[in-house]
Amino acid sequence: MSGRDPNGGRSGSMAPNPISARSVEEFSDCLRQLKVWAGDPAFEELRRRSGVPSSTLADALKARRTTLPRLDLVRAFVTACGGSPDDVVRWVVGWRRVRLDAAGIAQEPPRAARPRQLLRGITHFVGREEFLDRLFDLQREQAVRIRRSLLVLLVGPAGVGKTALALHWGHRVVNRYPDGQLYLDLRGAAPTPAVTLEEALPLLLDALGVPADKMPKDAGAQASLYRSLTYSRRLLVVLDNVCDADQVRPLLPGGPGCFTLVTSRDRLSGLVACD
């Protein structure tokens, strides 16, 4: 945030960081701090800016709340306090983190807080400088515009070195994705059957620390949990040997800080067009 309230004033303190909140009470405290930071406008003024009743806004900022305010209310409140679209994204991330914690799903489980699943890369990798430069350019662009998730597709015939390129580049940027690296070979071009969605999602959720007794049974619920767990993380996800768009689409992470690298022999036109 810029440090100015919507009427041009300036607060003398730092804007609160909602991503640091770990409980409903802490999140509500961040909302109260945001109001003060914005110049402490009256609730009636915030109602005028947001279109939300002042009593509803006041209730969202109550101390010792036991439930999160609605997400649409949080978005409207942050905007009324002078928040930019990027600020709203940060508040959404913070809200989702607290919601998951309240549901008993740890954001950073102790047994697998930061997965490191990349296969070992080739020691003496040469060539492909043009493709490496392009990948580094995309990563730098994402670092500037952190609200954007990136999906990159490496296409080529068998034996051309798609996986080697993905792993070589991935090992060079691991420090830029501090929440971990996921790797999954979907066997789309192997003589053995390709990995199904019902097989892939539990593997990814297990790597993110979801214990067996917390694993949803339904693939749709698993995909939803996967998107939620990846939303607030900065992850590098390598999905190797993909056969078609339908196989990989449910495995795309939900976070604006995630970089997904897909390799395939097929151009995956459906994935390019829609995702």
N, C-alpha and C positions, 0 to 999 in steps of 0.2 A: 504494500500500500504506500501511497505517496506521502502520507503525513498530513494531508489536508482534509478537512471535512467538506461536505457538499456545498457549504455556503462560503468556502474560501478560507475558513479559519485554519489554524494549525495546532495540532496537539503536541505537547512536549514529551510524550512518551512513545515507546515503540508500539506498533500495532500488535495485538495479541496473535499468537500462533495456534490455530485450532488443531493442527496436527499433533501437537504435544499433549492434548487432552486424552486421558485414559479412562474417564468415567463420565456419566451423565452430569454429575455435579461440576466436574472440571470444565466440561463443554459449556454449560450454562454460565459458569464464571467467565469463560472466554467471551461469550456474547455480551455480558455486562461490561467487560473491559473494552470491547469494541465500541459500545455506545459512548463510554467516557472518552475513548481515543478520538471519536468522531466529533467531539465538542459537546457531548452530553445533550443532544437535542431532546426536546420534550416528546413524549409518546404521541401526542397529537400531531406534532410535526412529522414524526416517522410514519404515522398513519397516512398523512397526506402524500408522502413520497412513495409509500409502498402499496397503498390500497388495502392494507391489512388492518382490522380493527385494533385500536390502541390497547384494549383490554387483552386481546390475544397476544400482542407483542409483549405486554407487561408480564403475562403469565409465562411466556417462554423464558424470561430472564429471572424468574423466581429462584431464590436460593433453595438448596436442598430438594431440587426436582428429582424425581425417581424415573422419569421417562424422557426420552429425547423429544424436542419439538419437531414438528413435521419438517421434512426436507424442503418443501416449497416455501415454508415460512422462513427457514434459515436463509434461503437464497434471497427472498424479498428483503429481509432485514439487513443482510450484508450489503446489498445494492443501495438500500436507503441510507446506509451509513457511509456511502461513498466508495464502496468496494468496486474494483474493476472486474471484468470477466475472469481474469486469472485469479483474483482473490476469491471469487465465488467458487472456483474449482478447488482451491485449497480448503475452503470450509466444507465442501461436499466430501472431500477425502477425509477430513477430520470426523465428520458426522458418521461416515461409513465405518471408520475404525472403531469408534465408540459403540456403534450398533453391534458390530461383530463381537467385541469384548463382552458386551452385555448379554449376548447370546451364548457365551461360553466358548467361542471359537477364537483361540489366541492368534493375534496378528503375527507374532514372532515366536512360534512354539519352540521350547528349549531343545527338542531332539533334532530338529531340522530347520533351524531358524533361517539359515542361508544356504540353500542347496548349491553344490558345486558339481554339476553333472556333466560338464563338457568332457568328451573323450580327449585323450592325449593327441595333440596336434603333431604334424610332421616337423621334425627337427630342422631340416634344411629345405625350407619352402622357398621356391624361386618363381618369378614371373607373376602374372596377374596383377601388376601394379595398378593398371587402370581401374580394375574392379575394387581393389583394396582402397584406392583413393576415393572412389565413389562411396564406399561404405563408411569410411572415416568422415567424409563430408556430411553424410546423412546423420551420423551420430552427433557431430558438432551442431548441426541444425537442431536436432532434438534437444540438446543441452541448452540451447538458447530459448527454445519454445517448449518448455517442459510439459505443457499441457497436451502435447501431441504424442500419441503412440505411433510407432512406425512398424509397418509390415513390408519386408523386402523379400522378393522371390528370386532365387538363383535357379536358372533353367539351363539344361544341357543334356546331351546324350550320356549313356553309361560310360564311366571311366574318364570323363573329362576333368574331374577334380572338384566337383561342387562341394562335397562334404569336406575335403581337405581345405578348400578356401574358407568355408564357413567356420571351421574349427580354428584355423590359423588366425583369422581376424578376431574370432570370439575370445581367444586367449589374450589378445593384445588389448582388449577393452574391458576385461573383467572388473577392473577397479572402478570403472564408470557405471557399473551396475551393482552397487554394494549389497542389494538384497538377494543376490544369487543368480545362478545360471541354471536353466532347465534344458535338458537334452532328451529327445525321444526319437528313436528310429521307428518310423511308421511302416516300414517294409513294403512300400507301395510298388517297388519293382523287384522284389525278391521272389524266388520260387515258392517260398512258404506263404501262407495266407497273410494278407495285410492286417495290421493292428486295427481292431475295431474301436469305436468310441467307448464301448463298455469296458474295454481293456485299458485304453489310454487315459481316461479321466482319473480312475483310481490311482494309477501310477503317478500322475502329476500331483494329485492332492496329497498322496503319501509323502512325496518329496517336499511339499509345503508344510508338512507336519500334522496333517489331519489323522488322528488315530482311527483304528478300524471301527471302534464303537461309535465314532462320530460321523462315519462315512455314510452319506445318503445312499439309499438303495437305487433310486431312479436316476437314469443318466441325465435327464433334464435338470434335476436338483443338483447333481454333481457339477454340471456345467455352470449353473448359477453360483454355486459356492466357489468354484474355481475363479470366476470373474470377480467375485467379491474379495477373495483373498489376494488377488493380484492387483486390485484397483489402486491401492495406496503404496505399492512397491515399485522399485526401479529394478526390473528384471531383464535379463537377456534370455530369450527363449529360442532354441534351435529345434525346428521340427524337420527332420531329415527324411528323405525318400517318400515324399507324399505322392499318392496316386491320383487324387482328385480333390476338388474344392470342398465337397461335402465331408470328406474325411478330416480335413484340417480346420474348417471354419469354427466348430464348437471348441477348439483347443486354443483359439486366439485369446490372449489375456485381456483383462478389462481395463488395465491401468494406463493413464496418460504418460507414465514414465517408462513403459515397457518397449523393448525393441525385439521384434519377432523376425527371425530369419528362417525362411522356408526353402528347402531344396526339392526339386522335382525334375523328372524327364519331360513332363507335360507343362504347357504354358499356363495351365490353370486359369483360363480366360474368365470363368465365373468368379473366381476369387479376385482377380484384377479389377473386374468391372464393378463388383459390389463392395469390396473391402479395402 
